[in-house]
Amino acid sequence: MAPQNPVPWEADLHTKAKHALYEHYLSKWMPIMIRGFGANITYAEGFSGPGVYLDGSPGSPVIALRALLADSELRMIARRGAVRFVFVDHDRRCTDRLAEELAVAAAPVAVSDLPHFGIHATIKLGECEPNLTQALDEAGAWDRPMLVVLDTWGGAVSHDLVQRVAENGSSEVIITMQPQYFSRFAGVDDIVHGDKVFGGTAWRDVAAEESSAKERWLLQHYRDTVRSAGFDFVLDFELMDVRGQALYLVFGTTHPRGLQKMKEAMWEVDEVAGAGYRDPRDPLQETLEIRLEPHTAPLRRLIVQQLASLPGQTASLRNLRKFALYQTVYKESQVVPVIQEMVAARQLVTDGESLGRARSLLTKVSLPP
């Protein structure tokens, strides 16, 4: 019998960057949702892990619980509601260790006493599907806002699960997986599983793509799959490390504010040595180092690409800001400085109005004749 993988395990660069992003996003999501919905919300994970890594750094379940416990105002509001934390993992060693780590995070309050403070933590042993939906049923989480994190790494979850979360009002999902996962579908060998993940048969068109383009085609198609599940606003990007290894992350939300807050969280992450972001839409596939001042060359290329696809090769500044928010990894606020620099370099032209002075959202931006 082959030896089991150790629990806990080492946190690699992908994990450190991902958890830094989660921490920043939860610091925004938790206050908005607790205040806005009377603390009647749920944070859930379908692949929770043990809650800690070899170096002692916390896992995402502990990061999520701390996001609530560290804020005295949120704790007071939670007393009047029911903030649920639901965690599922298939490895008993993980669920046992997670219980210990949550107890440490909750101290001096015992986990069993947390319900007296409006906080309910559930740990369930089993595969994500169907155990996550069952645990959410038992917790009374449906019909109330939730954030569901599905750190699948080597696999994926069904379209049905993603769709059910999307149909649950004011809910969001974060899905991570290795891009190499999609290579199993490149030869259209695993038909049944592929149909389950993509929610239909359209993905099978990958068979007509060139070999070098199959993985990228499937990544882009999966983004559309999450959108078709019911998430109107989708952000996807790759976390890259120094070895060139990638972790694909997809965030789905039903409200533009959620997308704005996730973008803010992305660009607030402190520098993580050896890790960066890559936009799947960037034609040159350039990796952006995680740093305070963003590298905007990919945004420049994407703006040019977008303008070239439009009638008259022209768009308003308002629409270019929306384009950046909805279809790139960049924030709306990063568009104006880039446009200004491109106009100064005569890479773009405006309709005569001083973009630097007025910054009118109606200003027309075009490719030079």
N, C-alpha and C positions, 0 to 999 in steps of 0.2 A: 504493500500500500504506500503510495507516494506521501511524503510528509506534507502537512498543511502549511499554508503560508502563515508567517508569524502575525500575532495580534498583540499590541498595535504594530504598525509598520512605519517606515520612514516617510516623512512628508517631502515630496519632490518639489521642484520649482513651480510646476503647474499648480499644485495644491496650495502652496503658499500664496501665489498670486490670486488664485480663485477665492481663497478664504479672506484675503484682504478686501477683495471686491465685495464678498458677501457681508463682511462686517460694515463696510461703508453703506451698502444698500439697506441693510437691516436698521441702521441708525436713522434712516429716513422713513422706511416702510413702517416700522413698528409704531412710532409716534402718530403718523398720519392715520393708520388703520385703527389703532386703539382709541384715539380721540374721536375719529369720525364714525366709528361703529360701536361705540360704547364697550370696547374691549371684547366684543363677541366675534373673535377671529380665530384662525387656526394657522399654525406653521407646521408643515409636515415634510418628512423625508422618506423616500422609498428604499434608499440604500444608505442607511445612517452611519455605518461603521461604528467603531468603539468610542468615538468622542474625544480621542486623544491620539497623539503621534509619539514616536520614539523619543523625540527631543522634548516632549512635554507640552508642545503647542496644542491648543484646543482644536477639536473638530467642529464642523459646522453646527451640530446640535447644541454644543456648549456655547458657541458664539451666539446662536439665536436666543437661548435662554438668558444669557448675560445681557443681551440688548434690552431686555425688559427689566431684569432685576437691578441693573445699574442705574436706572432712572426712577427716582423716588416719586415723581409726579405720575409716571405711567403705572407704577405699582399701586398707587392710590386709586387710579381709574380702574385697574384690573380687579380690584376688590368688588366693584359693582357689576362686573361682567363675567366672562368666561374665556380666558385666553388658553387655547389648547395647543399643546405640542405633541405631535404624533410621530413616532419613529419606528421604522420597520427595517429589519436586516435578517438575512437568511442564516447567519453564523451565530450560534449561541455564545461563542466567546465574545463577539462584538456586542450583543445585547446585554450580556452580563457586565462587561466593562463599562458600557455606556451608562448603565444604572449607577455604577460607582462614580463616574465622572459628573453626572447630573447632581448627585448627592453633594459632591464637593462644591459645585457651582452654586447650589442653593443654600449652603450653610450660611448662617446657623439654623436656618429653617429646614426641617426634615422634608424630604420629597413628599412623604405621605401627608404632610400638613399643608402643602402648597394649595390644595383646593380651598382651604379656609381663606386664602388670599386671592382667590379667583384665578388661580393658575393650575392647569391640569396637564400632567405629563404622562403619556402612554408609550410603552415600549412593547413592540410585538415581534415575535420570532416567526420568520417565514419569508418566502419570496415576495418581492414587491407586488406582483400580480398573482393572486387576487387580494393579498393580505392588506395592502394599503387601503383600498376602497372599503374593505370590511372594517378596518380600524377607524376609518373616518365615519363610517356608519355608526359604530358603537359609541364614538365620541360625540355624536350629534353635530358633526361639523358641516354637513351639506346645507345649502341655502344660506350660508354665511361666508363672508370673504375668507379666502385662504391663499397662502403662498406655499406651493408644493415644489420641493427641490428633489430632482431625480438625477443624482450623480452616478450615472450608470457606468462610466468609464468604458468597459469593453463591450457593452451591448446597447440596447435601446428598449423603449417601452412601446406599448401598443398605441396606435392612433386613438383607439376607443378611450383609453385612460386620459390622454391629453385632451380629448374632446369633452369628456365629462367634467374635467376641471375648468375648461373654458366656459362651459355652459353654466357653471356655478358662479353666480353674480359677483363682480368685483374681485375676481381671483386671478392669480398669476402663476406661472410655471417657469422653472429654470431646469433645463436639461443639459447634461454634459455627456460627451462620449468621445472616444478617440476617432478621428476621421478615418483611420484604417478600418474601422468597423464596417464602413460602407463598401470596402473592397470585396466583401463576401457576396455582395449583390452585383458586382461589376460584370460577372459572367452570367447573370440571371440564373444562378444555380439554386438559390434558396427561395423559391417562388412563394411558398406559403408564408414564411416568416416575413419576407419583404412586403407582401400585401398587408400583413398585420401592422407592420411598423409605419408604412406609408399610407395606409387607409384606402387602398385601391390598387389598381393595376397600371396606372400611368407611369410609374417609376420604371417599368420594364422597358421603356423606350431607351434606357441607358445602353441597351444592346447595340444601338445604332451609332453610339458615340465612339470617337477615337479612343484607344486604350489610355492615352495620356490625359484625356479629358474626363474619363468616367467618374473618378472620385469627386472632382470639383462639381461636375454636373449633379451628382447625387446630393452633395452638401446643399447646393442651391435649391434643389427640389425638396429637400427636407424642410428648409425654411418655409417654402410654400405650403408644405404639409401642416406645419404648426399653425400657419395662418388660416388654412382651410378648416382646421379643427375648431376655430371660433375666436382665436386671438387676433384682433384687428391690428395690433402693433407688435412687431417682432424685431428683436435685435439679435443678430448672430455674429460671432467672430471666433477666431482661433487664438488661444493662448499658446505662444511659442516659447520654447526654451533654447538654450545655446546649442543643443544637439540637433536642432531642427525638428524635434518631436512636437506634435501639436495636440491640444485638447480643444475640441469643438464645443462651444457654449451657445445655447439658444435660450433667449428670454422672451416669453410671451405674456402680454398683458392686454386687457380690454379697454384701457384708458391711456390717453397720451401722457398724462402726468406720470404714470408709472414708467413709461419709456424715458421721459425727461430725467427722472430721479435715478434710473439705472445708468444713464449716460453720465450724470454728475458723479455717481459713485465710481465709474470706470476711471474718470480723469482725476479723481481725488486720491486714488491708490498711491501710496508712497512707492518710491523706486524699489523694484524687486530685481536684484542682480541676476542677469541671465534669463529674464523673462520679458515677453512683450506681446502686443496685440497684432493680429493680422486680419484685415478686412477681406472676406472671400470675394468681394466685388472688385477689389483693386486689380487692374489688369497686370501690374508688375509684381503683385504678391509680396509687397514690402512689409517687413516686420517693424512695428513701432515700439521702441523701447518705452517701458513704463516710467514716465518722468513727468515733472510738474509742467514743463513747457512742451506741449505736444509737437511732434513732427508732423507737418501738414502736407507734405508732398503728395501722399495718396489722396487727400481731399482735393487738392488742385487737379489731379488727374481725373477724379470722379466728377468734378464740376464741369470740366471740359467735355468729358464723355456724355454727361447729361445734357449739356447745351447742344452738343452735336446731334443729339437724337430728337430735338424739339423743332417744331416749325419755326423757320426764321432764325434758328440757333439762338433764341432769345428767351429769357425768363425773368420774372421779377425777383428782386432780392427776397421777398417774402417766400416765394416758391422754392428758391434755392436753400433757404433756411429749413423749410419743411423737408426738402429732399435730403439734406444732411441728417436731420433728426430721424426720418423714417427709413432711409435706405443706406446709411453709412454708420460707422462706429463713432462719428463725431457729433458734437453738440451744436445746437443752433447758434449759440454765441460765438462759435469758432469760425463761422462763415464770413462775417463782415471783415475782420482783419485780413483774411486770406483774399477776399475779393479786392480789397484796397491795394494789397501788394501786387496782385495780378494786373490790376488796372494801371498801376504805376509802371509796371514792367511791360505794358502794352500787350499783355497776353489776353486781356479782356477789354471791352469798351462798355461805357454806360451811355444813357440817353442824354447826357449833357449835364445832369445834376451832379453837384459835388457830393460824392458818396461819403467822403471823409467828414463833411460838415453836417449834412442832413441825415444820412443813414436812413433815408426813407425806405420803407418796406415796399413801396411801389416803384422804386428805381429799377429800370430795365437794364439787364446785364446781358451782353452778347459776345460771341466770338468775333474777333476782328475780321473785316472783310478780306 
